[in-house]
Amino acid sequence: GGQFRSPTMGSGATFSYVGTAKLPAGIWSAACSLEQSDGTPVAALVVTLEPLVTPTAEGHTHALALEKDAVAAATWPLEDLGGDILFTDGEGFKLPSVRFTVRVIRGVTGDA
């Protein structure tokens, strides 16, 4: 899994989060979704997962980026959204992350 701080974003902004994940040896892919507190799906995020040349001091082995463009994120409700990441290796082994929260707040400046 990985360590995640709960990001806050203004409505209508591009969502972008970077972090690291600690995964066993192997070739890994990842998928990430967000949902409302009642379980209503909100978005599937674009996930980029790359092995690190050298693990971090905490032993994390992969760089991780989660993204969604501003046009798609503009429809997200103004509330705390729950999410997690499902890591899958080449053998089909699945490893879920801890659940995390994305707080969506009303944008003040610009087109938000």
The first five atom37 places (N, CA, C, CB, O) and aatype in JSON, in Angstrom:
{
  "aatype": [7, 7, 5, 13, 1, 15, 14, 16, 12, 7, 15, 7, 0, 16, 13, 15, 18, 19, 7, 16, 0, 11, 10, 14, 0, 7, 9, 17, 15, 0, 0, 4, 15, 10, 6, 5, 15, 3, 7, 16, 14, 19, 0, 0, 10, 19, 19, 16, 10, 6, 14, 10, 19, 16, 14, 16, 0, 6, 7, 8, 16, 8, 0, 10, 0, 10, 6, 11, 3, 0, 19, 0, 0, 0, 16, 17, 14, 10, 6, 3, 10, 7, 7, 3, 9, 10, 13, 16, 3, 7, 6, 7, 13, 11, 10, 14, 15, 19, 1, 13, 16, 19, 1, 19, 9, 1, 7, 19, 16, 7, 3, 0],
  "atom_mask": [
    [1, 1, 1, 0, 1],
    [1, 1, 1, 0, 1],
    [1, 1, 1, 1, 1],
    [1, 1, 1, 1, 1],
    [1, 1, 1, 1, 1],
    [1, 1, 1, 1, 1],
    [1, 1, 1, 1, 1],
    [1, 1, 1, 1, 1],
    [1, 1, 1, 1, 1],
    [1, 1, 1, 0, 1],
    [1, 1, 1, 1, 1],
    [1, 1, 1, 0, 1],
    [1, 1, 1, 1, 1],
    [1, 1, 1, 1, 1],
    [1, 1, 1, 1, 1],
    [1, 1, 1, 1, 1],
    [1, 1, 1, 1, 1],
    [1, 1, 1, 1, 1],
    [1, 1, 1, 0, 1],
    [1, 1, 1, 1, 1],
    [1, 1, 1, 1, 1],
    [1, 1, 1, 1, 1],
    [1, 1, 1, 1, 1],
    [1, 1, 1, 1, 1],
    [1, 1, 1, 1, 1],
    [1, 1, 1, 0, 1],
    [1, 1, 1, 1, 1],
    [1, 1, 1, 1, 1],
    [1, 1, 1, 1, 1],
    [1, 1, 1, 1, 1],
    [1, 1, 1, 1, 1],
    [1, 1, 1, 1, 1],
    [1, 1, 1, 1, 1],
    [1, 1, 1, 1, 1],
    [1, 1, 1, 1, 1],
    [1, 1, 1, 1, 1],
    [1, 1, 1, 1, 1],
    [1, 1, 1, 1, 1],
    [1, 1, 1, 0, 1],
    [1, 1, 1, 1, 1],
    [1, 1, 1, 1, 1],
    [1, 1, 1, 1, 1],
    [1, 1, 1, 1, 1],
    [1, 1, 1, 1, 1],
    [1, 1, 1, 1, 1],
    [1, 1, 1, 1, 1],
    [1, 1, 1, 1, 1],
    [1, 1, 1, 1, 1],
    [1, 1, 1, 1, 1],
    [1, 1, 1, 1, 1],
    [1, 1, 1, 1, 1],
    [1, 1, 1, 1, 1],
    [1, 1, 1, 1, 1],
    [1, 1, 1, 1, 1],
    [1, 1, 1, 1, 1],
    [1, 1, 1, 1, 1],
    [1, 1, 1, 1, 1],
    [1, 1, 1, 1, 1],
    [1, 1, 1, 0, 1],
    [1, 1, 1, 1, 1],
    [1, 1, 1, 1, 1],
    [1, 1, 1, 1, 1],
    [1, 1, 1, 1, 1],
    [1, 1, 1, 1, 1],
    [1, 1, 1, 1, 1],
    [1, 1, 1, 1, 1],
    [1, 1, 1, 1, 1],
    [1, 1, 1, 1, 1],
    [1, 1, 1, 1, 1],
    [1, 1, 1, 1, 1],
    [1, 1, 1, 1, 1],
    [1, 1, 1, 1, 1],
    [1, 1, 1, 1, 1],
    [1, 1, 1, 1, 1],
    [1, 1, 1, 1, 1],
    [1, 1, 1, 1, 1],
    [1, 1, 1, 1, 1],
    [1, 1, 1, 1, 1],
    [1, 1, 1, 1, 1],
    [1, 1, 1, 1, 1],
    [1, 1, 1, 1, 1],
    [1, 1, 1, 0, 1],
    [1, 1, 1, 0, 1],
    [1, 1, 1, 1, 1],
    [1, 1, 1, 1, 1],
    [1, 1, 1, 1, 1],
    [1, 1, 1, 1, 1],
    [1, 1, 1, 1, 1],
    [1, 1, 1, 1, 1],
    [1, 1, 1, 0, 1],
    [1, 1, 1, 1, 1],
    [1, 1, 1, 0, 1],
    [1, 1, 1, 1, 1],
    [1, 1, 1, 1, 1],
    [1, 1, 1, 1, 1],
    [1, 1, 1, 1, 1],
    [1, 1, 1, 1, 1],
    [1, 1, 1, 1, 1],
    [1, 1, 1, 1, 1],
    [1, 1, 1, 1, 1],
    [1, 1, 1, 1, 1],
    [1, 1, 1, 1, 1],
    [1, 1, 1, 1, 1],
    [1, 1, 1, 1, 1],
    [1, 1, 1, 1, 1],
    [1, 1, 1, 1, 1],
    [1, 1, 1, 0, 1],
    [1, 1, 1, 1, 1],
    [1, 1, 1, 1, 1],
    [1, 1, 1, 0, 1],
    [1, 1, 1, 1, 1],
    [1, 1, 1, 1, 1]
  ],
  "atom_positions": [
    [[0.81, -1.18, 0.0], [0.0, 0.0, 0.0], [0.85, 1.25, 0.0], [0.0, 0.0, 0.0], [2.06, 1.17, -0.21]],
    [[0.25, 2.37, 0.23], [0.96, 3.64, 0.23], [0.53, 4.49, 1.4], [0.0, 0.0, 0.0], [-0.39, 4.13, 2.14]],
    [[1.19, 5.62, 1.55], [0.81, 6.58, 2.56], [0.19, 7.76, 1.84], [2.03, 7.01, 3.44], [0.78, 8.27, 0.89]],
    [[-0.98, 8.2, 2.29], [-1.69, 9.27, 1.61], [-2.14, 10.3, 2.61], [-2.88, 8.72, 0.83], [-2.7, 9.97, 3.65]],
    [[-1.89, 11.56, 2.3], [-2.52, 12.63, 3.06], [-3.8, 12.95, 2.31], [-1.57, 13.91, 3.22], [-3.89, 12.73, 1.1]],
    [[-4.77, 13.46, 2.99], [-6.05, 13.76, 2.36], [-5.97, 15.11, 1.65], [-7.21, 13.75, 3.4], [-5.9, 16.14, 2.31]],
    [[-5.98, 15.12, 0.32], [-5.89, 16.39, -0.41], [-7.21, 17.15, -0.41], [-5.44, 16.14, -1.85], [-8.29, 16.56, -0.28]],
    [[-7.12, 18.47, -0.56], [-8.27, 19.35, -0.74], [-8.14, 20.0, -2.09], [-8.37, 20.42, 0.41], [-7.04, 20.42, -2.47]],
    [[-9.24, 20.1, -2.84], [-9.2, 20.75, -4.14], [-10.4, 21.65, -4.32], [-9.14, 19.72, -5.27], [-11.47, 21.39, -3.78]],
    [[-10.22, 22.73, -5.08], [-11.32, 23.6, -5.42], [-12.11, 23.01, -6.57], [0.0, 0.0, 0.0], [-11.53, 22.42, -7.48]],
    [[-13.42, 23.16, -6.54], [-14.25, 22.6, -7.6], [-13.83, 23.17, -8.95], [-15.75, 22.9, -7.34], [-13.52, 24.36, -9.05]],
    [[-13.81, 22.34, -9.96], [-13.46, 22.76, -11.3], [-11.97, 22.83, -11.57], [0.0, 0.0, 0.0], [-11.56, 23.17, -12.68]],
    [[-11.15, 22.51, -10.57], [-9.7, 22.51, -10.77], [-9.25, 21.13, -11.25], [-8.96, 22.89, -9.45], [-9.96, 20.14, -11.09]],
    [[-8.06, 21.08, -11.84], [-7.46, 19.79, -12.18], [-7.07, 19.1, -10.88], [-6.22, 19.97, -13.13], [-6.44, 19.72, -10.02]],
    [[-7.43, 17.84, -10.73], [-7.02, 17.08, -9.56], [-5.69, 16.41, -9.87], [-8.1, 16.03, -9.15], [-5.56, 15.72, -10.88]],
    [[-4.71, 16.61, -9.0], [-3.4, 16.0, -9.18], [-2.82, 15.71, -7.81], [-2.44, 16.92, -10.01], [-2.72, 16.6, -6.97]],
    [[-2.45, 14.46, -7.58], [-1.85, 14.04, -6.32], [-0.67, 13.15, -6.62], [-2.89, 13.31, -5.41], [-0.77, 12.25, -7.45]],
    [[0.44, 13.39, -5.96], [1.61, 12.52, -6.13], [2.01, 11.97, -4.77], [2.79, 13.28, -6.78], [1.85, 12.62, -3.74]],
    [[2.54, 10.77, -4.79], [2.98, 10.11, -3.56], [3.83, 8.92, -3.91], [0.0, 0.0, 0.0], [4.34, 8.8, -5.02]],
    [[3.99, 8.04, -2.95], [4.75, 6.82, -3.15], [3.98, 5.64, -2.6], [6.14, 6.92, -2.49], [3.07, 5.8, -1.78]],
    [[4.34, 4.46, -3.04], [3.7, 3.24, -2.57], [4.77, 2.18, -2.31], [2.65, 2.72, -3.61], [5.79, 2.14, -2.99]],
    [[4.52, 1.34, -1.33], [5.42, 0.23, -0.99], [4.76, -1.06, -1.49], [5.71, 0.16, 0.56], [3.74, -1.5, -0.96]],
    [[5.37, -1.66, -2.51], [4.81, -2.87, -3.12], [5.87, -3.96, -3.16], [4.29, -2.57, -4.54], [7.06, -3.67, -3.26]],
    [[5.45, -5.23, -3.08], [6.39, -6.34, -3.23], [6.99, -6.36, -4.64], [5.69, -7.69, -2.92], [6.51, -5.68, -5.54]],
    [[8.04, -7.14, -4.81], [8.67, -7.27, -6.12], [7.64, -7.74, -7.14], [9.87, -8.27, -6.06], [6.74, -8.52, -6.81]],
    [[7.76, -7.28, -8.37], [6.85, -7.68, -9.44], [6.52, -6.51, -10.33], [0.0, 0.0, 0.0], [6.98, -5.39, -10.12]],
    [[5.71, -6.79, -11.35], [5.24, -5.75, -12.27], [3.83, -5.39, -11.82], [5.27, -6.25, -13.79], [2.95, -6.24, -11.79]],
    [[3.62, -4.13, -11.46], [2.36, -3.7, -10.88], [1.64, -2.68, -11.75], [2.6, -3.12, -9.51], [2.27, -1.88, -12.44]],
    [[0.32, -2.73, -11.7], [-0.52, -1.69, -12.28], [-1.46, -1.23, -11.17], [-1.33, -2.21, -13.56], [-1.53, -1.85, -10.11]],
    [[-2.18, -0.14, -11.41], [-3.06, 0.38, -10.36], [-4.29, 1.04, -10.97], [-2.3, 1.37, -9.47], [-4.24, 1.56, -12.08]],
    [[-5.38, 1.0, -10.22], [-6.63, 1.67, -10.58], [-7.11, 2.4, -9.33], [-7.72, 0.64, -11.12], [-6.9, 1.94, -8.21]],
    [[-7.78, 3.54, -9.53], [-8.26, 4.34, -8.41], [-9.61, 4.92, -8.74], [-7.25, 5.46, -8.06], [-9.83, 5.42, -9.85]],
    [[-10.53, 4.86, -7.79], [-11.86, 5.45, -7.95], [-12.22, 6.26, -6.72], [-12.92, 4.35, -8.19], [-11.73, 6.02, -5.62]],
    [[-13.1, 7.25, -6.95], [-13.65, 8.06, -5.87], [-15.15, 7.85, -5.82], [-13.3, 9.56, -6.05], [-15.79, 7.63, -6.85]],
    [[-15.72, 7.92, -4.6], [-17.16, 7.79, -4.45], [-17.66, 8.72, -3.35], [-17.55, 6.34, -4.14], [-16.9, 9.15, -2.48]],
    [[-18.97, 9.02, -3.4], [-19.62, 9.79, -2.36], [-19.82, 8.92, -1.13], [-20.97, 10.36, -2.85], [-19.66, 7.7, -1.2]],
    [[-20.15, 9.53, -0.01], [-20.3, 8.79, 1.24], [-21.38, 7.72, 1.17], [-20.6, 9.74, 2.37], [-21.33, 6.74, 1.9]],
    [[-22.38, 7.91, 0.28], [-23.44, 6.9, 0.13], [-23.07, 5.8, -0.85], [-24.73, 7.57, -0.31], [-23.89, 4.93, -1.14]],
    [[-21.83, 5.83, -1.39], [-21.38, 4.8, -2.31], [-21.58, 5.14, -3.78], [0.0, 0.0, 0.0], [-21.21, 4.35, -4.64]],
    [[-22.17, 6.3, -4.08], [-22.37, 6.7, -5.47], [-21.02, 6.97, -6.13], [-23.27, 7.96, -5.56], [-20.26, 7.8, -5.64]],
    [[-20.7, 6.28, -7.24], [-19.42, 6.52, -7.92], [-19.33, 7.96, -8.44], [-19.23, 5.52, -9.08], [-20.32, 8.51, -8.92]],
    [[-18.14, 8.56, -8.33], [-17.9, 9.92, -8.81], [-16.93, 9.92, -9.98], [-17.37, 10.8, -7.68], [-17.2, 10.55, -11.01]],
    [[-15.8, 9.22, -9.85], [-14.78, 9.27, -10.9], [-13.79, 8.14, -10.77], [-14.05, 10.6, -10.86], [-13.47, 7.68, -9.67]],
    [[-13.31, 7.68, -11.92], [-12.12, 6.84, -11.99], [-10.97, 7.78, -12.33], [-12.28, 5.66, -13.07], [-11.06, 8.55, -13.29]],
    [[-9.91, 7.72, -11.56], [-8.77, 8.61, -11.77], [-7.75, 7.95, -12.69], [-8.12, 8.99, -10.43], [-7.65, 6.73, -12.77]],
    [[-6.98, 8.79, -13.39], [-5.85, 8.3, -14.18], [-4.71, 8.04, -13.19], [-5.42, 9.33, -15.3], [-4.34, 8.92, -12.42]],
    [[-4.16, 6.83, -13.22], [-3.1, 6.45, -12.28], [-1.82, 6.18, -13.06], [-3.51, 5.2, -11.45], [-1.81, 5.43, -14.04]],
    [[-0.73, 6.8, -12.61], [0.59, 6.49, -13.15], [1.4, 5.88, -12.03], [1.29, 7.78, -13.74], [1.51, 6.47, -10.95]],
    [[1.98, 4.73, -12.27], [2.75, 4.0, -11.26], [4.08, 3.62, -11.88], [1.98, 2.73, -10.75], [4.12, 2.9, -12.88]],
    [[5.18, 4.09, -11.3], [6.51, 3.83, -11.84], [7.42, 3.32, -10.73], [7.11, 5.1, -12.49], [7.43, 3.89, -9.64]],
    [[8.2, 2.25, -11.0], [9.16, 1.79, -9.99], [10.24, 2.86, -9.74], [9.82, 0.46, -10.44], [10.7, 3.52, -10.67]],
    [[10.62, 3.02, -8.49], [11.73, 3.91, -8.14], [13.05, 3.19, -8.36], [11.61, 4.39, -6.66], [13.14, 1.98, -8.16]],
    [[14.07, 3.91, -8.78], [15.4, 3.32, -8.94], [15.93, 2.87, -7.59], [16.39, 4.33, -9.61], [16.51, 1.79, -7.46]],
    [[15.72, 3.7, -6.57], [16.13, 3.39, -5.2], [14.93, 3.62, -4.3], [17.35, 4.27, -4.75], [14.32, 4.69, -4.35]],
    [[14.57, 2.64, -3.45], [13.45, 2.85, -2.53], [13.69, 4.04, -1.61], [13.22, 1.59, -1.7], [14.83, 4.41, -1.34]],
    [[12.59, 4.64, -1.14], [12.68, 5.75, -0.19], [13.18, 5.23, 1.15], [11.3, 6.45, -0.02], [13.31, 4.02, 1.35]],
    [[13.46, 6.15, 2.06], [13.91, 5.78, 3.41], [12.86, 4.93, 4.12], [14.21, 7.05, 4.24], [13.19, 4.11, 4.98]],
    [[11.58, 5.12, 3.76], [10.49, 4.34, 4.37], [10.29, 3.0, 3.67], [9.18, 5.14, 4.33], [9.42, 2.22, 4.06]],
    [[11.09, 2.73, 2.63], [10.96, 1.46, 1.91], [9.96, 1.48, 0.78], [0.0, 0.0, 0.0], [9.64, 0.43, 0.22]],
    [[9.45, 2.66, 0.43], [8.49, 2.74, -0.68], [9.23, 2.5, -1.98], [7.78, 4.13, -0.7], [10.34, 3.0, -2.2]],
    [[8.6, 1.71, -2.85], [9.26, 1.2, -4.05], [8.77, 1.82, -5.36], [9.08, -0.27, -4.12], [9.4, 1.64, -6.4]],
    [[7.65, 2.56, -5.32], [7.05, 3.09, -6.54], [6.6, 4.55, -6.36], [5.86, 2.23, -6.96], [6.11, 4.94, -5.3]],
    [[6.77, 5.33, -7.42], [6.18, 6.68, -7.48], [4.76, 6.52, -8.0], [7.03, 7.65, -8.4], [4.49, 5.67, -8.84]],
    [[3.87, 7.35, -7.5], [2.45, 7.24, -7.8], [1.9, 8.62, -8.12], [1.68, 6.59, -6.63], [2.18, 9.58, -7.41]],
    [[1.11, 8.71, -9.17], [0.41, 9.96, -9.49], [-1.05, 9.64, -9.79], [1.08, 10.7, -10.7], [-1.34, 8.7, -10.52]],
    [[-1.96, 10.43, -9.21], [-3.39, 10.32, -9.46], [-3.85, 11.63, -10.1], [-4.2, 10.02, -8.14], [-3.5, 12.7, -9.61]],
    [[-4.61, 11.55, -11.19], [-5.01, 12.77, -11.89], [-6.41, 12.65, -12.48], [-4.01, 13.09, -12.98], [-6.89, 11.57, -12.8]],
    [[-7.04, 13.82, -12.61], [-8.3, 13.96, -13.35], [-8.34, 15.38, -13.88], [-9.56, 13.64, -12.43], [-8.04, 16.33, -13.15]],
    [[-8.72, 15.54, -15.15], [-8.71, 16.87, -15.75], [-9.82, 17.75, -15.16], [-8.87, 16.77, -17.27], [-10.79, 17.26, -14.59]],
    [[-9.64, 19.07, -15.33], [-10.56, 20.04, -14.73], [-11.97, 19.93, -15.26], [-10.05, 21.44, -14.96], [-12.93, 20.14, -14.52]],
    [[-12.13, 19.6, -16.54], [-13.47, 19.48, -17.12], [-14.25, 18.38, -16.4], [-13.39, 19.2, -18.65], [-15.41, 18.57, -16.04]],
    [[-13.63, 17.24, -16.21], [-14.3, 16.12, -15.53], [-14.5, 16.43, -14.05], [-13.48, 14.83, -15.69], [-15.56, 16.12, -13.49]],
    [[-13.51, 17.05, -13.41], [-13.59, 17.33, -11.97], [-14.61, 18.43, -11.67], [-12.23, 17.73, -11.44], [-15.05, 18.56, -10.52]],
    [[-14.99, 19.22, -12.66], [-15.96, 20.3, -12.44], [-17.32, 19.77, -12.0], [-16.12, 21.12, -13.71], [-18.1, 20.51, -11.4]],
    [[-17.61, 18.52, -12.28], [-18.91, 17.94, -11.91], [-18.89, 17.26, -10.54], [-19.35, 16.94, -12.97], [-19.92, 16.77, -10.09]],
    [[-17.73, 17.24, -9.88], [-17.65, 16.57, -8.59], [-18.46, 17.34, -7.54], [-16.19, 16.44, -8.14], [-18.44, 18.57, -7.53]],
    [[-19.16, 16.62, -6.67], [-19.94, 17.29, -5.62], [-19.04, 17.96, -4.58], [-20.89, 16.29, -4.94], [-17.9, 17.52, -4.36]],
    [[-19.55, 19.01, -3.95], [-18.8, 19.71, -2.91], [-18.96, 18.96, -1.6], [-19.28, 21.19, -2.78], [-19.85, 19.27, -0.8]],
    [[-18.1, 17.98, -1.39], [-18.14, 17.17, -0.17], [-16.86, 16.36, -0.09], [-19.4, 16.25, -0.16], [-16.01, 16.43, -0.98]],
    [[-16.72, 15.61, 0.97], [-15.58, 14.7, 1.1], [-15.89, 13.44, 0.29], [-15.3, 14.35, 2.6], [-16.92, 12.79, 0.49]],
    [[-14.97, 13.1, -0.62], [-15.11, 11.89, -1.43], [-14.16, 10.83, -0.91], [-14.83, 12.18, -2.93], [-13.02, 11.14, -0.55]],
    [[-14.61, 9.59, -0.85], [-13.76, 8.49, -0.42], [-13.12, 7.82, -1.61], [0.0, 0.0, 0.0], [-13.71, 7.75, -2.69]],
    [[-11.91, 7.34, -1.42], [-11.22, 6.65, -2.51], [-10.26, 5.61, -1.98], [0.0, 0.0, 0.0], [-9.91, 5.6, -0.8]],
    [[-9.84, 4.76, -2.87], [-8.75, 3.83, -2.59], [-8.1, 3.46, -3.91], [-9.26, 2.57, -1.83], [-8.62, 3.77, -4.99]],
    [[-6.98, 2.81, -3.82], [-6.23, 2.37, -5.0], [-6.12, 0.86, -4.93], [-4.81, 3.05, -5.08], [-5.83, 0.3, -3.88]],
    [[-6.36, 0.21, -6.05], [-6.19, -1.24, -6.12], [-4.97, -1.52, -6.99], [-7.48, -1.94, -6.68], [-4.98, -1.25, -8.19]],
    [[-3.94, -2.07, -6.37], [-2.71, -2.45, -7.07], [-2.85, -3.91, -7.49], [-1.44, -2.24, -6.17], [-3.3, -4.74, -6.71]],
    [[-2.47, -4.22, -8.73], [-2.56, -5.6, -9.25], [-1.23, -5.95, -9.89], [-3.72, -5.75, -10.28], [-0.71, -5.19, -10.71]],
    [[-0.68, -7.12, -9.53], [0.58, -7.54, -10.15], [0.3, -8.42, -11.37], [1.47, -8.29, -9.13], [-0.85, -8.77, -11.64]],
    [[1.35, -8.78, -12.1], [1.23, -9.56, -13.33], [0.63, -10.94, -13.13], [0.0, 0.0, 0.0], [0.17, -11.55, -14.09]],
    [[0.63, -11.43, -11.9], [0.06, -12.75, -11.59], [-1.4, -12.66, -11.17], [0.87, -13.42, -10.49], [-2.04, -13.68, -10.91]],
    [[-1.93, -11.43, -11.1], [-3.32, -11.24, -10.7], [-3.53, -11.01, -9.22], [0.0, 0.0, 0.0], [-4.67, -10.89, -8.76]],
    [[-2.44, -10.95, -8.44], [-2.54, -10.68, -7.02], [-2.99, -9.24, -6.82], [-1.19, -10.95, -6.3], [-2.44, -8.33, -7.45]],
    [[-3.97, -9.01, -5.96], [-4.52, -7.67, -5.74], [-4.21, -7.19, -4.33], [-6.05, -7.67, -5.98], [-4.35, -7.93, -3.36]],
    [[-3.78, -5.93, -4.24], [-3.41, -5.33, -2.97], [-4.08, -3.96, -2.88], [-1.86, -5.22, -2.83], [-3.68, -3.04, -3.59]],
    [[-5.09, -3.8, -2.01], [-5.76, -2.5, -1.88], [-4.96, -1.55, -0.99], [-7.19, -2.68, -1.32], [-4.26, -1.99, -0.08]],
    [[-5.08, -0.26, -1.27], [-4.48, 0.75, -0.4], [-5.4, 1.01, 0.78], [-4.21, 2.07, -1.19], [-6.52, 0.49, 0.85]],
    [[-4.91, 1.82, 1.7], [-5.8, 2.33, 2.73], [-6.79, 3.27, 2.06], [-5.0, 3.07, 3.87], [-6.5, 3.83, 1.0]],
    [[-7.93, 3.42, 2.65], [-8.94, 4.35, 2.12], [-8.49, 5.77, 2.44], [-10.36, 4.06, 2.71], [-7.92, 6.01, 3.51]],
    [[-8.74, 6.71, 1.54], [-8.37, 8.1, 1.76], [-9.53, 9.0, 1.38], [-7.11, 8.46, 0.96], [-10.51, 8.54, 0.78]],
    [[-9.43, 10.28, 1.73], [-10.48, 11.25, 1.48], [-9.96, 12.38, 0.62], [-11.05, 11.79, 2.8], [-8.85, 12.86, 0.83]],
    [[-10.75, 12.8, -0.36], [-10.47, 14.0, -1.14], [-11.58, 15.0, -0.79], [-10.42, 13.7, -2.71], [-12.75, 14.73, -1.03]],
    [[-11.19, 16.13, -0.22], [-12.16, 17.16, 0.14], [-12.32, 18.1, -1.05], [-11.72, 17.95, 1.43], [-11.34, 18.71, -1.49]],
    [[-13.54, 18.22, -1.58], [-13.84, 19.12, -2.69], [-14.56, 20.34, -2.12], [-14.7, 18.41, -3.79], [-15.63, 20.21, -1.51]],
    [[-13.96, 21.52, -2.32], [-14.54, 22.76, -1.81], [-14.88, 23.68, -2.97], [-13.58, 23.45, -0.82], [-14.36, 23.51, -4.07]],
    [[-15.73, 24.65, -2.73], [-16.13, 25.59, -3.77], [-14.94, 26.46, -4.15], [-17.32, 26.48, -3.29], [-14.27, 27.02, -3.29]],
    [[-14.68, 26.56, -5.47], [-13.63, 27.45, -5.95], [-14.09, 28.89, -5.82], [0.0, 0.0, 0.0], [-15.28, 29.18, -5.9]],
    [[-13.15, 29.81, -5.63], [-13.48, 31.22, -5.46], [-13.02, 32.04, -6.66], [-12.85, 31.77, -4.18], [-13.74, 32.94, -7.09]],
    [[-11.86, 31.75, -7.19], [-11.28, 32.57, -8.26], [-11.37, 31.83, -9.59], [-9.82, 32.92, -7.95], [-11.29, 30.61, -9.62]],
    [[-11.52, 32.55, -10.68], [-11.53, 31.94, -12.0], [-12.92, 31.47, -12.38], [0.0, 0.0, 0.0], [-13.93, 32.05, -11.98]],
    [[-12.95, 30.4, -13.17], [-14.2, 29.88, -13.7], [-14.94, 28.98, -12.74], [-13.95, 29.15, -14.95], [-16.06, 28.55, -13.03]],
    [[-14.33, 28.69, -11.58], [-14.94, 27.73, -10.64], [-16.24, 28.26, -10.06], [-13.98, 27.4, -9.51], [-16.87, 27.58, -9.25]]
  ]
}
